[in-house]
């Protein structure tokens, strides 16, 4: 039979109010020796506190909501793990919501989380130019943290991001520094803030090498493997066009995520075009599949676990009523060199 607060109080020789104070880490009215005695009884009786009861005592639900745009994207599991790692250490649970790249569904999820009376929300939004869901949170004065994708209308909102411009510049500089002169950049949806930042980083690298950004070849995808394939196929033409004396329109590809990079590699492989012998390829994210493909993918690592953990820690500070001096945290990316680029 599960032990109750009354059982703990009787065994420790204290009142139920004292047990409650120990459970909720309140220092007033409980001496150090009494606190240790109560905790020892809890351990001996294998006492599991009721989260609902603790919530009533503290005025908190001890839960946080997370909304992501596409749970099928392999970038998110490590991000979520980082969030849960930070929340679990503080006794918080997580409600996970997938908007399916639908802003109306994202807004519905925010409403549902408000009904669940979560203590705060971490939002990885589908769009960068819509802040309607934030209006809902602010009307309830509910703390929130933006993650991965800034929302342009709320530049001062608390958020945790990768240095997307710096990461893209790093990737393009690496390819251009290795001798590439015809660079294909496969970006995500043009309206997203991260897409704009990554394009700006690639253009920075071009200017740094004395190349005009207008000379860049551009493809646009939706972060799926198939969209990476389509971007390459559009430039290569019909399958028979790459035979004989055909000159490839590009000698390097930088894709704005690993899935599109893998799609580009699939298209090249079908044409018998060697990677990295004829075309070098670099991705962005460093998902698990990046080192499982053949050859393993050179990519920009975002530090997804760190991003998730920092977003949760920032939200917990806001929930506690703190006013962090640093409301925007930027995680520095790194270049991970594998087999889709030639040795430098």
N, C-alpha and C positions, 0 to 999 in steps of 0.2 A: 504494500500500500504506500502511495506517495506521501512523503512527509509534508506537513503544512507549517506555516509560520507559528501557529499555536503549539505544534510539537516542538519546534526549535525553542520557543520561549520557555516552555515547561522544562525541557531538558537542561537549558542553560540557566534557569532560575532568574529570568528577566521578563519584562513585559513584551507584548507583541509590538508595541510602539518602538521599543528599543531594537528589536529584530529588524523592523522596517527601516530604522535609521541606518543600521549597519548595511542592509541590502542596498540602500540608495546612496551610500558613501557620505552620509551627513555626519559631520564631526561634532555638532553640538549635542550635549546631553549623553554622550557615550564615552567612557574612559577607555584608554588603550587596552587595559587588561580585559575589560568586559567585551570589547570588540574582538579580541583574539579568541576569547572563550566562545562567543557566539559563532564565529567562523569555524572554529574547530568542531562544534556540534553540527553545523551545516555539512561539513566534509564527512563526518562520521555517519550521518543519516542520509548521505547522498542527495542533499536537498537541491532541487531545480527550481529557481524562482520563476514565477508566472510573469511573462512579459506584459500581459494586459494589466495586471495589478501594479507592476512597476511603472507602467505608463500613466496610470491614474494617479499614482503618488507623485510623479515628477512633472505631470502635465505634458509628457512626450509620448509619442507612439513607438519610439525607438525603431523607426523604419524610414527608409529613404527610397525614392523612386528614381529609376534610370530609364530614359527613353533613347533608343538608338534607331537609326534609319533602316538598317538591314542586318538582322542577326545572322544571315547566311554568309555575310562577308567575314572571311577568316581573320580580319584585323581585330574584330571585337572580342573574341574569347579572352585574350591576354589583357585587354583593357578592362573587361569585367572582373577578371581575377584580381587585378590591382585594386579595384574599387572594393570588392568584397574583403580583401585582406585588411584594408584600413578600417572598414566598417565593423568587421567581426571583432577586432581588438577593442572596440568601444561598445560592444554589445548591441550593435544595430543590425537589422535585417534589411534585405533589398527586394523591392518589387521591380522586375525587369519587364519592359514594354518594347515591342518592335512596331515601329510605325509603317514599315513596308514602303518607305519612300513616299508616303502620302501625308501631306501636311494636315488634311482634315482628320485623319486617323491620329496623327500626333497630338492634335488639339484635344481629341476625345480622350486620349491616354492621360493628358494633363488633368482633365476634369475628373477622371476616375481616381487618379492619385490624390487629388484634393478631397474626394469623398472618402478615401481610405485614411485621411488625416495623417499623411506622411509628414515628417518633420522638415523635409527639404527635397529638392529635385535636382538631378544631374541630367542635363539635356544635350544630346548630340543631335542637332536639328537636321531635318531633311532639306530645308531651304536656308539661304543666307539673307534673303531680303524680306522675310516675314517674321514679325515679332508679336503676332496676335496671341500666341500661346503664353508669352511672357506677361501680357496684360492680365491674364487669368491669375498667374502666380502673384503678381504685384498687388492685385486687388485684395488678396488674402494675406498679404505681407509674408508670404512664404519664401524662405531663402532658396536660392537656386544658383547653380554653377553651370556655365556653358562649357562644353567639352569638344575638342577636336575642330569644330567649325564655329568661328565667330559669327554673330548676327550683326550685320552692318549697321542697323539702326540703334544698336545698344553697345557702342564702343567702350563704355565704362563698366559694363557688366562683369561680374566675377567670372573668370574663365581660365581653362588650362588648355594650351595648344602646343603643337610642334612649330618650330621655325620653318614653315613651309617654303618661304622664299629662299632662305639659306640652304635648305636641303636640296631644292631643285637646282640652285646655282652650283652646289657641290657636284651633283650628278652630271650636269652639262659640262662643267669645267673638266671633269675627269674624262669624259668622252672626247671633248674638243682637244684637250691636252694630249690625248693618245693618237691624234692625227685625223680624227673625224672632221670632214668638211661638209658633209651633206647629212644634217641631223634631222631626224623625224621626231617630233614631240607629240606624243599621244596624251592629251589632257582629259580631265573629267569634264562634267557639264559646265559650260562657260559661265553660268550665273552664280556658281558657288564661290564663296570667298576663298576657299582653299585652292580652287582652280586658278583664280586670279593671281593669288600669291605665287603659285608654282610657275605659272607662265612668266610672271615678272622675274623670277629667279633665273629661268632659262635665258630670258632676254638679257639679263645682267651679264651672264656668262658669255653670251655672244659678243656683246659690246666690249667686254674685257679682252676678247681675242681678236678684236678689230673686225668682227663680222657684223653685218647689218641684221637685226632681228627679222627684217622682212624676208631674208633669205631662208628662214626656217621653214621646214615642211611641217604642217599641222594636221593632226587628226583629232577628232573628239569622240570620246566613248562615254559609257555610263558606269565605269569601274568594273564591268563584267569581263570575263575571259573572251566571250564572243565579240564584244565591242573592240577589243584589242585586235582580234583577227580581222574584223571588218575594216579597221583603219589601215592595216597593211595591205589587204586585198584590194582596196580602192586605189592604191598607188601602183600595185604590181600589174593590174589588169587581168585579162583572161589567163588561165593556167599555161597555155602554150606561149604566152608573150615573154616568159622569162628564159626561154631556151635560146641557144645559139649565141649571138653577139650582143644580147640584151644587156644594157647598162643599168644597174640598179639605181633608182632615184635617190637612195639614201645609203650611207655606210654605217650609220649608228641609229639606235632607237632609245629614247628615254620615255618611258611610260609612267604616268602619274600614280599608278599603283601596281602592285605585283601581279594581280590577276590580269590586267590588260597586257603587261609585259609577257606573261606566260601565253596569252592568246596570240600576241605578235610572234613569239617563237614557234608556236604551232603552225602558223601560216607559212613562216619561212621554211620550216622543216618539210612541209608538204611540197614546197617548190624545189627542194634539194639545195637550199641556200644555207651555207654553213654558218653556225653561230659558235664562236666569235670570229671565225676565219674571214667571212665576207661581211658580216654585220655584227657589231657589238650591241648588246642590249643591257639596259639598266632599269630597274623598277623602283618602287617606293613603298615602304611599309615594313618589309622583312617579316612576312607571315611565314608560318611553318612550311608551306609548300615551296617557298623560295629556295630552300636547300634540298628539296626532294626531287625537283625536276632535273632533267639532264640536258645540257650541263646545268649545274646549280647557278641560281640567278644572283648576279651582282645587284645590290639594291641599297636604298637609303633606309636605315633603321630608324623608326620613329620613337622607340622606347615606349611601347603601348602600356606595359605594366606600370611604369613610372607615371605616365599620364593619368591612368585610372586612379592610382593611389593618391596622387597629389590632388585630383579633383575631389575625392572623398574627404581628404583631410581638410581642404579648404571649406567644403560645405559644412563639415562638423564644427569648424570654428565659427562660421556664420550662424549655425543653429544655436551655438552656445552664447550668442550675443556679442561676439568679438567683432571688431572692425579692423580687419587685416590691412596693414599699410600697403601690402602688395596684393592687389586683387586680380592681377593677371600673371599667370605663371607660364613661361615659355620653356619647353623642353628642347634641348639642342639635339638634332639628329646626327647620325654618323654614317659614313660610307662603309658598307660591308662588301669586300671584293671576293667574288667567287669565279665561276667558270665561264660566264657569258661575256667577259671582257678579256682582252689579251694582256699578257704581262707588260707592265710599264718599266 
